[in-house]
């Protein structure tokens, strides 16, 4: 089994939302509970602090990200650190926050929400597309695994505690859901908790599995192919990056680990990378 190696040693309380910006050739990711956006360049580590939880992003142009927070979608200028409000996101529900999210092939942006205390069914999955924010799937507890088949026919998502990854058919014209989501992969028998996911150029799905210290690769038919080991308990979300999109990055988390666990393994919460994987696909541009 391939083992990912340390890429960034900043320990996140809840690392999430890695995004390889295809124009900047730069990885961005979040510490949700630390309320931070992180990156690094050849000059070293960089981070931005926010007044509320931030969790996921898509890229709009070379210097602009669309970021999901606990109350809104907003653009963020990486050069000036200025933000601009785009749309409210459960702004009138202080008990919830954003979680996993990703841009789709049409330039839309999918984002999940959840209770800050993981209350059952308190969250939802939304799509923002050309000015409209629409609720797609209500009654979600912990939204994760949002990603898309390379041909644009399907979206994938999970409610982590159900241990199931769902597959949602999409309209070929604009990417809105058509029909009902169906179970694509049931991890109940394996005792695994699906967290963040990304697809590669061949249509395989790579799923970070919370508590399992790994990112598992599944074929388009849901067949388990192999796994990349991550030297931290709570692997949370993968992303492909690097010059040829063959580096698999993975965030991890310290959340729900004891002081003894953290002392025994300082790698918990750090960010890792495995080379010669995939290749992945460039993340689509978000169209506002």
C-alpha positions as a Markdown table, in Angstrom:
| # | Residue | x | y | z |
|---|---|---|---|---|
| 1 | Unk | 0.0 | 0.0 | 0.0 |
| 2 | Unk | 1.3 | 3.5 | -0.9 |
| 3 | Unk | 1.7 | 5.7 | 2.1 |
| 4 | Unk | 1.3 | 9.5 | 1.8 |
| 5 | Unk | 4.0 | 11.7 | 3.2 |
| 6 | Unk | 3.9 | 15.0 | 5.1 |
| 7 | Unk | 3.3 | 18.0 | 2.9 |
| 8 | Unk | 2.4 | 20.7 | 5.4 |
| 9 | Unk | 3.0 | 20.4 | 9.1 |
| 10 | Unk | 0.4 | 22.9 | 10.4 |
| 11 | Unk | -2.0 | 20.8 | 12.4 |
| 12 | Unk | -5.7 | 21.6 | 11.7 |
| 13 | Unk | -8.4 | 21.0 | 14.2 |
| 14 | Unk | -10.6 | 20.0 | 11.2 |
| 15 | Unk | -8.7 | 20.1 | 7.9 |
| 16 | Unk | -11.0 | 20.1 | 4.9 |
| 17 | Unk | -11.8 | 21.4 | 1.4 |
| 18 | Unk | -8.4 | 21.0 | -0.4 |
| 19 | Unk | -8.6 | 22.8 | -3.8 |
| 20 | Unk | -5.8 | 22.8 | -6.4 |
| 21 | Unk | -6.1 | 26.0 | -8.3 |
| 22 | Unk | -5.3 | 25.1 | -11.9 |
| 23 | Unk | -4.1 | 28.5 | -12.9 |
| 24 | Unk | -2.1 | 29.4 | -9.9 |
| 25 | Unk | -0.7 | 25.8 | -9.5 |
| 26 | Unk | -1.3 | 26.1 | -5.8 |
| 27 | Unk | -3.2 | 24.1 | -3.1 |
| 28 | Unk | -5.6 | 25.8 | -0.8 |
| 29 | Unk | -7.4 | 24.1 | 2.1 |
| 30 | Unk | -9.3 | 25.0 | 5.3 |
| 31 | Unk | -9.2 | 24.4 | 9.0 |
| 32 | Unk | -12.9 | 24.5 | 9.6 |
| 33 | Unk | -12.9 | 24.8 | 13.4 |
| 34 | Unk | -9.8 | 27.1 | 13.3 |
| 35 | Unk | -11.7 | 29.4 | 10.9 |
| 36 | Unk | -8.7 | 29.6 | 8.5 |
| 37 | Unk | -7.9 | 29.3 | 4.8 |
| 38 | Unk | -4.4 | 27.9 | 4.3 |
| 39 | Unk | -1.9 | 27.6 | 1.4 |
| 40 | Unk | 1.8 | 27.5 | 0.8 |
| 41 | Unk | 4.1 | 28.8 | -1.9 |
| 42 | Unk | 7.8 | 28.5 | -2.6 |
| 43 | Unk | 8.2 | 31.3 | -0.1 |
| 44 | Unk | 6.5 | 29.4 | 2.7 |
| 45 | Unk | 3.2 | 28.9 | 4.5 |
| 46 | Unk | 0.3 | 31.5 | 4.3 |
| 47 | Unk | -3.0 | 31.6 | 6.1 |
| 48 | Unk | -6.0 | 33.9 | 6.4 |
| 49 | Unk | -8.2 | 34.1 | 9.5 |
| 50 | Unk | -12.0 | 34.7 | 9.3 |
| 51 | Unk | -14.6 | 35.8 | 11.8 |
| 52 | Unk | -16.7 | 32.6 | 11.2 |
| 53 | Unk | -16.3 | 29.1 | 10.0 |
| 54 | Unk | -15.2 | 28.6 | 6.4 |
| 55 | Unk | -15.0 | 25.1 | 4.9 |
| 56 | Unk | -14.9 | 24.8 | 1.1 |
| 57 | Unk | -14.1 | 26.8 | -2.1 |
| 58 | Unk | -14.1 | 26.9 | -5.8 |
| 59 | Unk | -12.0 | 29.1 | -8.0 |
| 60 | Unk | -13.4 | 32.0 | -10.0 |
| 61 | Unk | -10.3 | 33.5 | -11.6 |
| 62 | Unk | -6.6 | 33.7 | -11.0 |
| 63 | Unk | -7.0 | 35.7 | -7.8 |
| 64 | Unk | -10.5 | 35.0 | -6.7 |
| 65 | Unk | -12.1 | 32.1 | -4.7 |
| 66 | Unk | -15.7 | 31.5 | -4.0 |
| 67 | Unk | -15.8 | 30.5 | -0.3 |
| 68 | Unk | -18.6 | 28.9 | 1.7 |
| 69 | Unk | -18.9 | 30.0 | 5.3 |
| 70 | Unk | -21.4 | 29.2 | 8.1 |
| 71 | Unk | -23.6 | 32.0 | 6.9 |
| 72 | Unk | -22.8 | 32.8 | 3.2 |
| 73 | Unk | -21.2 | 32.3 | -0.1 |
| 74 | Unk | -18.7 | 35.1 | -0.8 |
| 75 | Unk | -15.8 | 35.8 | -3.1 |
| 76 | Unk | -12.4 | 36.3 | -1.6 |
| 77 | Unk | -9.5 | 38.1 | -3.3 |
| 78 | Unk | -6.2 | 36.3 | -2.6 |
| 79 | Unk | -4.2 | 39.4 | -3.3 |
| 80 | Unk | -6.1 | 42.0 | -1.3 |
| 81 | Unk | -7.9 | 39.7 | 1.2 |
| 82 | Unk | -11.1 | 41.6 | 0.4 |
| 83 | Unk | -14.4 | 39.7 | 0.3 |
| 84 | Unk | -17.7 | 40.3 | -1.4 |
| 85 | Unk | -21.1 | 38.7 | -0.4 |
| 86 | Unk | -22.7 | 36.5 | -3.0 |
| 87 | Unk | -25.6 | 34.7 | -1.3 |
| 88 | Unk | -26.8 | 33.8 | 2.1 |
| 89 | Unk | -26.3 | 30.2 | 3.3 |
| 90 | Unk | -28.6 | 29.3 | 6.2 |
| 91 | Unk | -27.7 | 32.7 | 7.6 |
| 92 | Unk | -30.9 | 32.7 | 9.8 |
| 93 | Unk | -29.9 | 29.3 | 11.3 |
| 94 | Unk | -27.0 | 29.9 | 13.7 |
| 95 | Unk | -26.9 | 26.3 | 14.8 |
| 96 | Unk | -25.6 | 25.2 | 11.4 |
| 97 | Unk | -22.4 | 25.6 | 9.3 |
| 98 | Unk | -21.1 | 24.7 | 5.9 |
| 99 | Unk | -19.0 | 21.6 | 5.4 |
| 100 | Unk | -17.9 | 19.8 | 2.2 |
| 101 | Unk | -18.3 | 21.4 | -1.2 |
| 102 | Unk | -16.9 | 21.4 | -4.8 |
| 103 | Unk | -17.5 | 23.0 | -8.2 |
| 104 | Unk | -19.3 | 21.0 | -10.8 |
| 105 | Unk | -18.5 | 20.7 | -14.6 |
| 106 | Unk | -21.1 | 23.4 | -15.5 |
| 107 | Unk | -19.5 | 26.0 | -13.2 |
| 108 | Unk | -22.0 | 25.5 | -10.4 |
| 109 | Unk | -20.9 | 25.0 | -6.8 |
| 110 | Unk | -22.3 | 22.4 | -4.5 |
| 111 | Unk | -22.1 | 22.9 | -0.7 |
| 112 | Unk | -23.4 | 20.9 | 2.3 |
| 113 | Unk | -24.5 | 22.3 | 5.6 |
| 114 | Unk | -24.7 | 20.5 | 9.0 |
| 115 | Unk | -25.4 | 21.2 | 12.6 |
| 116 | Unk | -22.4 | 22.4 | 14.6 |
| 117 | Unk | -23.2 | 19.6 | 17.0 |
| 118 | Unk | -24.0 | 17.0 | 14.3 |
| 119 | Unk | -27.7 | 17.0 | 15.1 |
| 120 | Unk | -29.4 | 14.3 | 13.0 |
| 121 | Unk | -30.9 | 15.6 | 9.8 |
| 122 | Unk | -30.2 | 19.3 | 10.5 |
| 123 | Unk | -28.2 | 19.9 | 7.3 |
| 124 | Unk | -28.7 | 19.9 | 3.6 |
| 125 | Unk | -26.9 | 19.9 | 0.2 |
| 126 | Unk | -27.3 | 23.0 | -2.0 |
| 127 | Unk | -26.2 | 24.0 | -5.5 |
| 128 | Unk | -25.3 | 27.6 | -6.4 |
| 129 | Unk | -25.5 | 28.2 | -10.2 |
| 130 | Unk | -25.5 | 31.5 | -12.0 |
| 131 | Unk | -27.1 | 33.5 | -9.2 |
| 132 | Unk | -29.5 | 30.8 | -7.8 |
| 133 | Unk | -28.9 | 28.9 | -4.6 |
| 134 | Unk | -31.2 | 25.8 | -4.6 |
| 135 | Unk | -31.6 | 23.2 | -1.8 |
| 136 | Unk | -31.2 | 19.8 | -3.4 |
| 137 | Unk | -31.2 | 17.3 | -0.6 |
| 138 | Unk | -32.6 | 18.2 | 2.9 |
| 139 | Unk | -32.3 | 16.1 | 6.1 |
| 140 | Unk | -28.6 | 15.5 | 5.9 |
| 141 | Unk | -26.6 | 15.0 | 9.0 |
| 142 | Unk | -22.9 | 15.2 | 7.8 |
| 143 | Unk | -22.6 | 16.1 | 4.1 |
| 144 | Unk | -19.5 | 14.8 | 2.4 |
| 145 | Unk | -18.0 | 13.1 | -0.7 |
| 146 | Unk | -19.4 | 15.8 | -3.1 |
| 147 | Unk | -17.8 | 15.2 | -6.5 |
| 148 | Unk | -18.7 | 14.5 | -10.1 |
| 149 | Unk | -18.2 | 11.9 | -12.8 |
| 150 | Unk | -15.8 | 13.2 | -15.6 |
| 151 | Unk | -18.6 | 12.9 | -18.2 |
| 152 | Unk | -20.9 | 15.1 | -16.1 |
| 153 | Unk | -23.7 | 12.5 | -15.9 |
| 154 | Unk | -23.6 | 12.1 | -12.1 |
| 155 | Unk | -22.9 | 13.8 | -8.9 |
| 156 | Unk | -21.8 | 11.8 | -5.8 |
| 157 | Unk | -22.4 | 12.7 | -2.2 |
| 158 | Unk | -22.7 | 11.1 | 1.2 |
| 159 | Unk | -24.3 | 11.6 | 4.6 |
| 160 | Unk | -21.3 | 10.2 | 6.5 |
| 161 | Unk | -23.2 | 8.5 | 9.3 |
| 162 | Unk | -25.3 | 6.4 | 6.9 |
| 163 | Unk | -22.0 | 4.9 | 5.5 |
| 164 | Unk | -23.4 | 5.2 | 2.0 |
| 165 | Unk | -22.2 | 7.2 | -1.0 |
| 166 | Unk | -25.1 | 8.3 | -3.2 |
| 167 | Unk | -25.1 | 8.9 | -7.0 |
| 168 | Unk | -27.4 | 11.6 | -8.4 |
| 169 | Unk | -28.2 | 11.8 | -12.1 |
| 170 | Unk | -27.7 | 15.2 | -13.7 |
| 171 | Unk | -29.1 | 17.1 | -16.6 |
| 172 | Unk | -26.6 | 17.2 | -19.5 |
| 173 | Unk | -27.7 | 20.8 | -20.3 |
| 174 | Unk | -27.2 | 22.6 | -17.1 |
| 175 | Unk | -26.2 | 20.1 | -14.4 |
| 176 | Unk | -29.3 | 20.3 | -12.2 |
| 177 | Unk | -30.4 | 17.0 | -10.7 |
| 178 | Unk | -32.8 | 14.8 | -12.6 |
| 179 | Unk | -34.6 | 11.9 | -10.9 |
| 180 | Unk | -33.7 | 10.4 | -7.6 |
| 181 | Unk | -30.3 | 9.8 | -6.0 |
| 182 | Unk | -29.5 | 6.1 | -5.5 |
| 183 | Unk | -27.0 | 4.2 | -3.3 |
| 184 | Unk | -23.8 | 3.8 | -5.3 |
| 185 | Unk | -21.5 | 2.4 | -2.6 |
| 186 | Unk | -22.6 | 1.0 | 0.8 |
| 187 | Unk | -19.7 | 0.8 | 3.3 |
| 188 | Unk | -21.7 | -0.5 | 6.1 |
| 189 | Unk | -20.3 | -4.0 | 6.0 |
| 190 | Unk | -16.8 | -2.6 | 6.0 |
| 191 | Unk | -17.5 | -0.3 | 8.9 |
| 192 | Unk | -16.2 | 2.7 | 7.1 |
| 193 | Unk | -17.3 | 6.3 | 7.3 |
| 194 | Unk | -17.1 | 8.2 | 3.9 |
| 195 | Unk | -15.7 | 11.7 | 4.2 |
| 196 | Unk | -14.5 | 13.9 | 1.3 |
| 197 | Unk | -14.0 | 12.5 | -2.2 |
| 198 | Unk | -12.8 | 13.4 | -5.6 |
| 199 | Unk | -12.9 | 11.7 | -9.0 |
| 200 | Unk | -9.9 | 11.1 | -11.4 |
| 201 | Unk | -9.7 | 11.3 | -15.1 |
| 202 | Unk | -10.7 | 7.7 | -15.5 |
| 203 | Unk | -13.9 | 8.1 | -13.5 |
| 204 | Unk | -12.6 | 6.4 | -10.3 |
| 205 | Unk | -13.7 | 7.9 | -7.0 |
| 206 | Unk | -11.2 | 8.5 | -4.3 |
| 207 | Unk | -12.8 | 8.6 | -0.8 |
| 208 | Unk | -11.1 | 9.8 | 2.4 |
| 209 | Unk | -12.5 | 7.6 | 5.2 |
| 210 | Unk | -12.8 | 9.2 | 8.6 |
| 211 | Unk | -11.0 | 7.1 | 11.3 |
| 212 | Unk | -9.5 | 4.7 | 8.8 |
| 213 | Unk | -6.2 | 6.6 | 8.0 |
| 214 | Unk | -6.7 | 6.2 | 4.3 |
| 215 | Unk | -8.0 | 7.4 | 0.9 |
| 216 | Unk | -9.7 | 4.5 | -0.9 |
| 217 | Unk | -10.0 | 4.3 | -4.7 |
| 218 | Unk | -13.2 | 2.8 | -6.2 |
| 219 | Unk | -13.9 | 2.1 | -9.9 |
| 220 | Unk | -16.8 | 3.7 | -11.7 |
| 221 | Unk | -18.9 | 0.6 | -10.8 |
| 222 | Unk | -18.1 | 0.9 | -7.0 |
| 223 | Unk | -15.5 | -1.9 | -7.0 |
| 224 | Unk | -12.7 | -1.3 | -4.4 |
| 225 | Unk | -9.4 | -1.0 | -6.3 |
| 226 | Unk | -6.7 | 0.1 | -3.7 |
| 227 | Unk | -6.0 | 2.5 | -0.9 |
| 228 | Unk | -3.4 | 5.2 | 0.0 |
| 229 | Unk | -2.4 | 5.1 | 3.6 |
| 230 | Unk | -2.4 | 8.4 | 5.5 |
| 231 | Unk | -0.4 | 8.6 | 8.7 |
| 232 | Unk | -3.2 | 10.3 | 10.7 |
| 233 | Unk | -6.4 | 8.8 | 12.0 |
| 234 | Unk | -9.0 | 11.2 | 10.5 |
| 235 | Unk | -8.4 | 11.5 | 6.8 |
| 236 | Unk | -10.9 | 14.0 | 5.7 |
| 237 | Unk | -10.7 | 15.1 | 2.0 |
| 238 | Unk | -8.5 | 14.4 | -1.0 |
| 239 | Unk | -7.6 | 16.5 | -4.0 |
| 240 | Unk | -5.4 | 16.0 | -7.1 |
| 241 | Unk | -2.8 | 18.6 | -7.8 |
| 242 | Unk | 0.8 | 19.1 | -8.9 |
| 243 | Unk | 2.0 | 20.0 | -12.4 |
| 244 | Unk | 0.4 | 17.0 | -14.0 |
| 245 | Unk | -2.4 | 16.4 | -11.5 |
| 246 | Unk | -0.8 | 13.1 | -10.3 |
| 247 | Unk | -0.2 | 14.2 | -6.7 |
| 248 | Unk | -3.0 | 13.1 | -4.3 |
| 249 | Unk | -3.3 | 15.5 | -1.4 |
| 250 | Unk | -5.3 | 14.7 | 1.7 |
| 251 | Unk | -6.3 | 16.8 | 4.7 |
| 252 | Unk | -6.7 | 15.4 | 8.2 |
| 253 | Unk | -8.2 | 16.4 | 11.5 |
| 254 | Unk | -7.5 | 16.5 | 15.2 |
| 255 | Unk | -11.3 | 16.6 | 16.0 |
| 256 | Unk | -12.6 | 13.9 | 18.3 |
| 257 | Unk | -9.1 | 12.7 | 19.2 |
| 258 | Unk | -8.0 | 12.6 | 22.9 |
| 259 | Unk | -5.0 | 14.5 | 24.3 |
| 260 | Unk | -3.2 | 11.2 | 24.6 |
| 261 | Unk | -3.9 | 10.4 | 20.9 |
| 262 | Unk | -2.6 | 13.8 | 19.8 |
| 263 | Unk | 0.5 | 13.5 | 22.0 |
| 264 | Unk | 1.3 | 10.1 | 20.6 |
| 265 | Unk | 1.0 | 11.1 | 17.0 |
| 266 | Unk | 1.7 | 14.8 | 16.1 |
| 267 | Unk | 0.7 | 14.0 | 12.5 |
| 268 | Unk | -3.0 | 14.2 | 13.3 |
| 269 | Unk | -4.4 | 17.3 | 11.5 |
| 270 | Unk | -1.5 | 17.7 | 9.2 |
| 271 | Unk | -1.8 | 17.7 | 5.3 |
| 272 | Unk | -0.2 | 14.8 | 3.3 |
| 273 | Unk | 0.6 | 14.0 | -0.3 |
| 274 | Unk | 1.2 | 10.9 | -2.4 |
| 275 | Unk | 2.8 | 11.1 | -5.8 |
| 276 | Unk | 2.2 | 9.1 | -9.0 |
| 277 | Unk | -1.6 | 8.7 | -8.4 |
| 278 | Unk | -4.5 | 9.4 | -10.6 |
| 279 | Unk | -4.2 | 11.4 | -12.8 |
| 280 | Unk | -6.9 | 13.7 | -11.6 |
| 281 | Unk | -8.9 | 16.4 | -13.4 |
| 282 | Unk | -8.5 | 20.2 | -13.2 |
| 283 | Unk | -11.2 | 21.7 | -10.9 |
| 284 | Unk | -13.8 | 23.6 | -13.0 |
| 285 | Unk | -14.1 | 27.3 | -12.8 |
| 286 | Unk | -17.1 | 28.6 | -10.8 |
| 287 | Unk | -19.3 | 30.9 | -12.9 |
| 288 | Unk | -20.9 | 33.5 | -10.8 |
